[in-house]
Amino acid sequence: MMHIAALQAAVTAASLDFEPSDAELDAIDREMPLIRAEVELLDAQIMTIDRPANELDVRRIRRARNRVMAARRDLTNRGGTVQSGGAA
């Protein structure tokens, strides 16, 4: 009979030893304005989960969506890749 726990420990230990490469860190740095804009949009949407959105909430969400679209546009124009999905 095979011991599954021993096999899992070897796989788990090997997967935790990796650090992001310089290229991956540069990509994250380039995408940071988009990431911040998406987090801001998500925060605005979370605020309206348990209550009806008032006029201020609607404006906050609309502005956050506009910031996400502008950040995606800027990233695309700089030659970065933008994946669909996310908070927007």
Beta strands, then each sheet from edge to edge (+ up, - down):
end
